[in-house]
Amino acid sequence: MTIDLPDVAAAALRSAGYADARTARIADIANTGGIAVRRIPATVTGRYYDGSLDVSYLFQVVVARESERDAMDECCEIADLLPKLALASGNG
């Protein structure tokens, strides 16, 4: 099973009005602009005696716009918005 958190986050951002949000590499938006949602390495946040782990799955949102100010403003809006969005896995 694949961790679909970046895909779910990109879909939630599109639903919130950020039409060009997609799962992508930064290089994919560097020349054309857009919003890239990409997975970054997971972090183990807890280890237990039975061998189980708590893992935080992380993703990064990068905004590329012609105007640096527009990109920064949009990043701030998205940072405020993401904690309010339901990011339930689509594949369980």
SVG drawing of the C-alpha trace seen along z (x, -y; Angstrom):
<svg xmlns="http://www.w3.org/2000/svg" viewBox="-14 -41 28 48">
<polyline fill="none" stroke="black" stroke-width="0.4" points="0.0,0.0 1.3,-3.4 1.1,-6.4 -1.3,-8.8 -1.0,-11.8 0.5,-14.1 -2.2,-13.1 -4.9,-13.7 -3.4,-17.1 -3.2,-18.2 -6.8,-17.2 -7.9,-19.1 -6.1,-22.2 -7.7,-22.0 -11.1,-21.7 -10.2,-24.8 -9.6,-26.8 -6.0,-26.2 -6.6,-24.7 -3.0,-24.1 -2.1,-22.1 -0.7,-18.7 1.7,-16.0 4.8,-17.0 8.5,-17.5 9.8,-21.1 11.4,-20.9 7.9,-20.3 6.7,-23.7 9.9,-25.7 9.4,-27.1 5.6,-27.1 4.6,-28.0 2.1,-26.2 1.8,-24.4 3.8,-21.2 2.9,-18.9 5.7,-16.4 6.4,-13.7 9.5,-14.1 11.1,-11.5 9.0,-10.1 10.1,-10.6 9.9,-7.9 8.3,-9.7 8.0,-6.7 9.4,-3.2 7.8,-0.6 9.0,2.6 6.8,4.7 8.7,3.4 5.9,1.1 6.6,-2.4 4.8,-5.7 5.7,-7.3 4.9,-10.9 4.4,-11.0 5.4,-14.4 4.8,-16.4 6.0,-19.8 4.0,-22.4 6.0,-24.6 4.4,-27.5 6.1,-28.9 4.7,-32.2 6.1,-34.9 5.9,-37.3 7.8,-36.2 5.4,-38.1 2.4,-36.3 4.1,-32.9 4.9,-33.8 1.4,-35.1 -0.1,-31.9 2.2,-29.7 1.1,-31.5 -2.6,-31.1 -2.0,-27.4 -0.1,-26.9 -3.1,-28.4 -5.6,-26.3 -4.0,-22.9 -4.5,-22.1 -8.3,-22.8 -8.6,-20.3 -9.7,-16.7 -6.8,-14.7 -8.2,-11.2 -6.4,-8.5 -8.2,-7.5 -6.7,-4.0 -7.1,-3.2"/>
</svg>
